Each structure stands twice: as C-alpha cells, then as structure tokens.
Amino acid sequence: MNINSQQQQGSGLPVIDSSVIDELKGVGGTDELLQRVLNLFAVHVPKSMATVRRLSESGEIGELADAVHALKSMCSNIGARRAAALCNEIETLARTGKQFDPVSKASELAHEVDEALRAAESLKTH
C-alpha cells in the first residue's frame, strides 16, 4: 500500500507520511517501535475523537482546542498529516475566537481520523 499516494483532492497531504513510518521502522533496527506506536494510536485515537465530538457539540471551545491539540500530537506521531493539519486548523480557530461550526469541523476531522486509522491498521503486522 502506497500511503503517500492516498491524498485528499486539493490538500496535497498524505493520509500517512511514509517518511515518518520509515523513521519509526529505523529506530532500533526493527519495526517494534512502529508497531507499538500504531497500537497506541489505534487504542487512544478513537477515545480522543469521541471527546472532540462531545466538546464540539457542547460548545466548550477552550476544551475543544485542548482536545484537538492532544489529538494532533497523536496523529503527528504516526505521520497522519491530513488529520494533524485539520486538528491544527480547528485548534487555531478555537484559540483565536474566530467563528466556525465546531460540529461540522469535528465531522470533517472524524472522516480524516477514520482514514488514518484504516491506513495505520494496514501497516500493523498481525
């Protein structure tokens, strides 16, 4: 699977950046770290996304900014560039007080996170 070729039209960003995957594989000479990071991503990201959805619906914009910041870090750890970029956009909107539809943005983010989860799952050795 060529993870860099799975790009959203217009974004130019990969679902998962293969250079990050290569770096994780290279640490320690095996892909043990990569597998550990992918497993952590699969466990923690759905919970984090549920928090983002809840906060987007509640109108707690400050807490939403904190939640997408944490999710952005998780996404960045595996090179989930599109999801991380959208987290960054939502965080910036929330922290600067600009008007936006948090529910719509959370829905858009959920789609990107689902794509990243599927791509990460395909990289896991079973």
trRosetta pair geometry for C-beta under 8 A, 3 or more apart (Angstrom, degrees):
i j d omega theta_ij theta_ji phi_ij phi_ji
1 119 7.5 -171 137 -141 141 76
1 122 5.3 17 16 142 163 141
1 123 7.8 -108 63 -69 126 72
2 5 4.2 37 112 10 116 116
2 6 7.4 155 98 -21 69 81
2 18 7.7 -47 -162 -57 59 140
3 6 6.0 -49 -157 23 43 111
3 14 6.0 79 136 173 76 125
3 15 5.9 -105 -170 65 85 97
3 16 4.4 -38 170 67 137 94
3 17 7.6 -114 114 -48 113 4
3 18 5.4 145 61 -66 104 89
3 21 7.1 92 46 -14 149 148
3 119 5.4 98 -130 -165 111 123
3 122 8.0 169 -80 79 106 123
3 123 7.5 -2 -59 -64 143 117
4 7 7.7 3 163 -52 50 99
4 14 4.4 -65 -132 -99 50 144
4 16 7.9 -85 -67 85 51 56
4 17 6.7 51 -97 -134 89 45
4 18 4.9 -66 -39 -4 107 111
5 14 7.5 26 3 -119 18 102
6 14 6.4 76 64 -157 70 74
6 15 4.4 -16 97 -4 117 119
6 16 7.9 28 58 24 118 71
6 115 7.4 -176 144 -179 128 116
6 119 6.8 -160 62 -93 153 128
7 11 6.3 -157 -180 68 88 95
7 12 6.4 2 -168 -134 135 15
7 13 6.5 148 -138 71 93 33
7 14 5.8 -61 -83 -95 84 47
7 15 7.5 -136 -85 -26 38 70
7 82 8.0 161 -142 -64 57 126
8 11 4.1 41 73 12 104 129
8 13 6.9 1 32 59 99 81
8 82 5.7 108 -4 -124 125 143
8 112 7.9 -40 -53 -104 143 97
11 82 5.9 44 147 -115 158 102
11 85 7.4 148 -165 76 116 154
13 81 4.2 -144 -177 119 112 118
13 82 4.7 155 101 -74 119 72
13 85 5.8 -156 -43 -8 173 147
14 17 5.2 133 60 -81 126 55
14 18 7.3 -65 143 -13 170 76
14 79 7.6 -1 85 148 115 103
14 81 5.5 76 58 33 68 127
14 82 7.2 -128 95 -27 28 97
15 80 6.7 -31 162 -138 57 72
15 81 7.5 128 139 42 6 82
15 82 6.0 -36 -110 16 42 123
15 115 5.0 -118 -132 142 119 110
15 116 5.8 -173 177 -88 88 60
15 119 4.6 153 123 -41 129 157
16 20 7.2 -111 178 60 80 117
16 21 6.5 64 146 -45 115 118
16 78 6.2 -45 -135 135 113 94
16 79 5.0 81 -169 95 70 97
16 80 5.5 -29 -95 -89 74 58
16 81 7.3 149 -120 3 21 81
16 116 6.3 118 -64 -136 93 77
16 119 4.6 -177 -7 129 121 138
16 120 6.7 142 -77 -67 148 69
16 123 7.4 -93 103 -33 165 142
17 20 4.7 77 83 2 100 105
17 21 7.3 -178 97 -6 54 85
17 79 3.5 -118 48 -177 88 118
17 80 8.0 -126 4 -51 80 14
17 81 5.1 82 -40 -37 106 118
18 21 5.1 -52 -149 39 46 116
18 22 6.1 51 151 -24 72 101
18 79 7.4 -170 -26 127 14 159
19 22 5.5 -48 -146 35 34 115
19 23 6.5 39 151 -22 63 101
19 79 7.0 161 64 -122 65 146
20 23 5.6 -50 -151 33 33 113
20 24 6.5 32 152 -16 65 104
20 78 6.4 117 123 165 131 29
20 79 2.8 177 42 -60 144 124
21 24 5.8 -56 -150 37 32 110
21 25 6.3 34 151 -20 65 106
21 34 6.5 61 -158 -134 69 127
21 78 7.4 33 -79 -172 77 71
21 79 6.1 -91 -33 29 73 144
21 123 6.5 -115 -133 -141 133 148
22 25 5.6 -54 -147 37 32 113
22 26 6.2 32 155 -23 64 109
23 26 5.7 -60 -149 35 29 113
23 27 7.0 37 154 -32 63 96
24 27 6.1 -43 -154 15 35 112
24 31 7.4 56 120 -145 86 71
24 33 5.4 -143 -173 105 80 102
24 34 4.0 114 126 -87 114 83
24 37 5.8 -90 -145 29 142 147
24 78 7.6 -11 -35 -123 156 59
25 30 7.8 -96 -167 137 62 25
25 31 4.7 -21 -126 -99 80 86
25 33 7.8 -164 -89 62 20 94
25 34 5.1 6 -74 -39 62 142
26 29 7.5 8 -167 -82 43 32
27 33 4.7 -17 80 29 119 158
28 32 6.1 -61 97 48 144 110
28 33 5.8 134 20 -21 128 115
30 33 7.8 125 84 4 74 76
31 34 4.3 -45 -169 42 82 124
31 35 5.8 87 130 -27 87 95
31 125 7.1 105 95 -10 132 127
32 35 5.9 -57 -150 36 29 109
32 36 6.4 29 153 -18 64 107
33 36 5.6 -55 -148 37 33 112
33 37 6.2 31 155 -17 67 107
34 37 5.9 -58 -147 38 29 108
34 38 6.2 27 156 -17 65 109
34 123 7.3 -99 161 148 116 118
35 38 5.7 -53 -143 39 30 112
35 39 6.3 32 156 -20 64 106
35 124 6.3 96 -132 -137 79 74
35 125 6.1 -52 -99 33 124 94
36 39 5.8 -55 -149 36 29 111
36 40 6.4 28 154 -17 64 106
37 40 5.8 -54 -148 38 31 111
37 41 6.3 37 151 -24 64 105
37 77 5.8 -151 -163 147 118 111
37 78 5.9 163 139 -82 114 90
38 41 5.5 -51 -148 33 32 116
38 42 6.4 31 154 -19 64 105
38 78 6.5 98 -91 -114 64 133
38 120 5.0 173 -144 -178 92 99
38 121 7.9 152 177 -82 115 31
38 123 5.9 -148 -107 90 148 107
38 124 5.1 -171 127 -81 143 92
39 42 5.7 -55 -149 36 32 111
39 43 6.4 25 155 -15 65 108
39 124 7.2 102 -65 -119 73 126
40 43 5.8 -60 -146 39 31 107
40 44 5.8 1 168 3 70 118
40 74 7.9 -139 126 -142 96 99
41 44 6.7 -70 -131 48 20 92
41 45 5.4 17 180 -24 63 122
41 74 6.1 140 -120 175 76 99
41 77 6.9 -164 -78 83 107 115
41 78 5.3 1 -75 -29 154 143
41 80 7.9 143 -153 -25 138 132
41 116 7.9 -104 171 139 129 107
41 117 7.5 -170 137 -108 101 67
41 120 5.3 -109 99 -163 139 163
42 45 6.9 -35 -108 28 14 107
42 46 7.8 12 178 -11 45 104
42 117 6.5 107 -113 -146 70 90
42 120 6.3 -163 -63 112 89 128
42 121 6.7 96 -99 -80 125 82
42 124 7.6 -2 -37 -58 144 145
43 46 7.8 -88 173 29 19 98
43 47 7.7 -2 147 -2 58 115
44 47 5.8 -66 -159 42 43 110
44 48 5.9 39 151 -21 77 111
44 74 6.1 -144 101 -123 118 143
45 48 5.5 -57 -143 40 34 112
45 49 6.1 35 158 -21 69 105
45 71 7.0 90 -136 -140 75 89
45 74 5.6 176 -86 136 88 144
45 75 7.6 95 -116 -69 122 74
45 113 6.1 -178 167 -167 118 113
45 116 7.6 -125 -171 97 163 117
45 117 6.3 -164 91 -82 140 104
46 49 5.6 -53 -143 37 31 111
46 50 6.5 37 154 -23 64 102
46 117 7.4 58 -60 -100 90 147
47 50 5.7 -51 -152 31 32 114
47 51 6.8 33 149 -18 62 103
48 51 5.6 -52 -155 33 35 114
48 52 6.6 38 147 -20 66 103
48 67 6.8 163 -169 -174 80 87
48 70 6.1 -142 -139 107 126 108
48 71 4.6 158 146 -89 130 94
48 74 6.4 165 20 11 167 155
49 52 5.4 -48 -148 34 38 115
49 53 6.4 41 152 -20 66 101
49 71 6.8 99 -72 -120 62 138
49 109 7.3 -171 -133 123 95 103
49 110 5.9 109 -173 -110 124 77
49 113 5.1 168 -91 117 137 169
50 53 5.7 -51 -150 35 32 112
50 54 6.4 33 152 -19 64 106
51 54 5.7 -54 -147 36 31 111
51 55 6.2 24 158 -13 66 109
51 67 5.0 -153 120 -141 111 134
52 55 6.0 -60 -145 42 27 106
52 56 6.1 30 156 -24 64 108
52 64 6.7 82 -143 -145 65 78
52 67 5.0 179 -84 129 70 127
52 68 5.9 85 -117 -73 118 77
52 71 6.2 -10 -54 -30 133 153
52 106 5.4 172 138 -132 96 105
52 109 6.5 -80 138 98 150 145
52 110 7.9 -175 89 -67 122 83
53 56 5.8 -56 -146 33 27 111
53 57 6.5 19 158 -13 62 109
53 106 5.2 139 -102 164 55 135
53 110 6.8 44 -75 -71 111 125
54 57 6.1 -66 -156 39 28 106
54 58 6.2 20 154 -18 66 115
55 58 5.6 -58 -137 39 34 109
55 60 5.0 -84 -151 66 86 102
55 63 5.1 -138 -134 103 131 103
55 64 4.2 174 131 -82 123 79
55 67 5.5 160 19 11 154 151
55 102 7.7 -92 117 164 73 138
56 64 5.8 98 -74 -120 61 132
56 102 3.9 -164 -149 142 82 101
56 103 5.1 143 142 -85 110 46
56 105 6.9 -156 -131 68 134 87
56 106 3.7 -114 -15 -34 169 144
57 102 7.8 -142 -48 104 29 109
57 103 5.9 69 -86 -96 66 102
57 106 7.8 -82 -36 44 74 161
59 102 7.4 156 -104 39 43 146
60 63 4.1 -2 136 36 116 119
60 64 6.0 144 94 -27 69 87
61 64 5.2 -50 -143 33 33 118
61 65 6.6 41 155 -24 64 98
61 94 4.8 -174 179 -149 89 94
61 102 6.8 -137 -102 -71 82 145
62 65 5.8 -48 -155 28 32 113
62 66 6.9 29 149 -14 62 103
62 94 7.1 164 -89 163 27 109
63 66 5.6 -52 -153 37 38 112
63 67 6.2 38 150 -21 68 106
64 67 5.6 -56 -145 37 32 111
64 68 6.3 23 160 -12 68 105
64 90 7.2 -96 148 156 106 112
64 94 5.3 -151 90 -118 103 152
64 102 6.0 -47 -149 -148 168 135
65 68 6.3 -58 -144 40 27 101
65 69 6.3 33 153 -25 62 108
65 90 7.6 -165 -106 129 56 79
65 91 5.0 96 -151 -142 75 67
65 94 3.7 -162 -71 104 97 131
65 95 5.0 114 -139 -58 148 83
66 69 5.6 -54 -150 32 30 116
66 70 6.7 29 154 -17 64 103
67 70 5.9 -53 -153 35 32 109
67 71 6.4 29 151 -15 65 108
68 71 5.3 -52 -142 42 39 114
68 72 6.1 52 152 -31 67 100
68 87 4.4 179 176 -155 93 81
68 90 4.7 -127 -144 89 172 120
68 91 4.8 -151 93 -62 115 88
68 94 7.3 138 31 10 131 143
68 109 7.3 -89 -120 -127 111 162
69 72 5.6 -48 -150 28 29 117
69 73 7.0 32 151 -20 60 99
69 87 7.2 150 -83 163 24 110
69 91 5.2 99 -67 -114 79 139
70 73 5.8 -51 -159 29 34 112
70 74 6.9 33 147 -16 64 103
71 74 5.6 -52 -152 35 39 113
71 75 6.3 37 151 -18 69 106
71 83 7.6 -98 148 156 103 108
71 87 5.2 -158 92 -115 98 136
71 109 7.8 63 122 175 152 132
71 113 7.5 -48 -175 -97 126 128
72 75 5.7 -57 -147 39 31 111
72 76 6.1 32 154 -22 66 108
72 84 5.1 91 -153 -144 73 72
72 87 3.5 -172 -77 114 91 141
72 88 5.8 102 -124 -57 140 70
72 91 6.7 -45 -30 -24 144 141
73 76 5.7 -54 -144 36 29 112
73 77 6.6 42 154 -32 62 100
74 77 5.8 -48 -158 19 31 118
74 78 7.7 0 157 5 60 99
75 78 6.9 -77 -163 46 34 88
75 80 3.9 -92 -163 70 85 114
75 81 7.9 174 151 -54 107 14
75 83 4.3 -143 -133 97 144 111
75 84 4.0 -170 106 -65 122 83
75 87 6.3 167 25 -5 143 142
75 113 7.5 -95 -88 -108 118 80
75 116 6.3 -39 -131 -160 95 169
76 79 7.3 35 -165 -79 36 28
76 80 7.3 -86 -57 48 24 74
76 84 4.8 97 -65 -115 76 144
78 116 7.3 123 86 -178 125 110
78 120 5.8 9 164 -103 160 116
80 83 4.3 -9 140 39 115 117
80 84 5.7 132 91 -24 74 94
80 112 7.7 122 165 154 109 95
80 113 7.8 54 164 -118 150 52
80 116 3.8 32 -134 -132 131 136
80 119 7.6 149 -107 66 92 128
80 120 7.4 -38 -70 -52 116 112
81 84 5.7 -60 -141 41 27 110
81 85 6.1 28 161 -22 65 107
82 85 5.8 -54 -147 34 28 111
82 86 6.5 23 156 -14 63 106
82 112 5.0 -141 120 -148 103 118
82 115 7.1 -10 72 81 136 136
82 116 7.3 -161 60 -60 94 105
83 86 5.9 -58 -150 38 31 108
83 87 6.4 37 151 -22 65 104
83 109 6.8 86 -146 -158 77 75
83 112 4.2 165 -88 133 73 111
83 113 5.2 100 -127 -79 133 59
83 115 7.5 -173 -53 63 106 96
83 116 4.8 -46 -17 -30 142 145
84 87 5.5 -50 -149 34 33 115
84 88 6.4 37 152 -21 64 104
85 88 5.6 -52 -151 34 32 114
85 89 6.5 36 150 -21 64 103
86 89 5.4 -47 -147 33 37 115
86 90 6.4 35 155 -16 66 103
86 105 7.5 173 179 -172 100 87
86 108 6.3 -149 -155 120 141 103
86 109 5.0 -180 126 -99 129 81
86 112 5.3 143 18 25 148 163
87 90 5.9 -58 -149 39 30 107
87 91 6.1 30 154 -20 66 109
87 109 6.7 93 -72 -132 65 125
88 91 5.7 -55 -144 37 29 112
88 92 6.2 30 157 -20 64 107
89 92 5.9 -57 -149 36 27 110
89 93 6.4 27 154 -17 63 107
89 105 7.6 -146 106 -149 105 124
90 93 5.7 -55 -148 37 32 112
90 94 6.1 28 156 -17 66 110
90 100 7.7 -153 -128 107 64 153
90 102 7.5 90 -152 -130 108 74
90 105 5.0 143 -101 154 109 136
90 106 7.7 91 -125 -71 151 60
90 109 6.6 -22 -31 -61 148 137
91 94 5.8 -60 -146 40 28 109
91 95 6.0 17 161 -12 67 113
92 95 6.1 -60 -138 42 26 103
92 96 6.0 10 167 -7 64 116
92 98 8.0 9 127 23 75 125
93 96 6.4 -69 -141 44 20 99
93 98 4.9 -88 -148 65 71 108
93 100 4.5 1 177 0 144 147
93 105 7.4 -150 54 -89 153 167
94 100 7.9 -80 -62 47 61 124
94 102 7.5 66 -86 -101 104 113
100 104 7.9 -125 163 61 82 106
100 105 6.0 34 148 -35 122 136
101 104 3.8 39 106 19 120 117
101 105 6.3 153 88 -15 66 86
102 105 5.6 -57 -142 42 33 110
102 106 6.0 36 157 -23 68 106
103 106 5.7 -53 -146 36 29 112
103 107 6.5 32 152 -21 62 105
104 107 5.7 -54 -152 34 31 113
104 108 6.5 32 150 -17 64 105
105 108 5.5 -52 -148 37 35 114
105 109 6.2 37 151 -19 66 106
106 109 5.4 -52 -146 39 33 114
106 110 6.3 42 151 -27 64 101
107 110 5.5 -45 -148 27 32 115
107 111 7.0 36 151 -19 60 99
108 111 5.9 -52 -160 29 33 113
108 112 6.8 27 148 -12 65 105
109 112 5.6 -57 -150 40 38 109
109 113 6.0 37 153 -20 71 107
110 113 5.7 -54 -142 39 30 112
110 114 6.3 36 155 -23 63 104
111 114 5.8 -54 -151 33 28 112
111 115 6.6 30 151 -18 62 104
112 115 5.6 -51 -152 34 34 114
112 116 6.4 33 151 -17 66 105
113 116 5.5 -54 -148 38 34 112
113 117 6.2 38 152 -22 67 103
114 117 5.6 -51 -145 34 32 113
114 118 6.5 32 155 -18 64 104
115 118 5.9 -56 -151 36 30 110
115 119 6.3 26 153 -16 65 108
116 119 5.7 -55 -144 40 32 110
116 120 6.0 33 155 -20 67 107
117 120 5.7 -53 -143 38 29 111
117 121 6.3 34 155 -24 63 105
118 121 5.7 -51 -148 32 30 113
118 122 6.7 30 153 -20 62 104
119 122 5.8 -55 -154 33 33 111
119 123 6.9 29 149 -18 63 107
120 123 5.7 -61 -156 35 36 112
120 124 6.9 46 148 -35 66 98
121 124 5.8 -44 -155 13 38 116
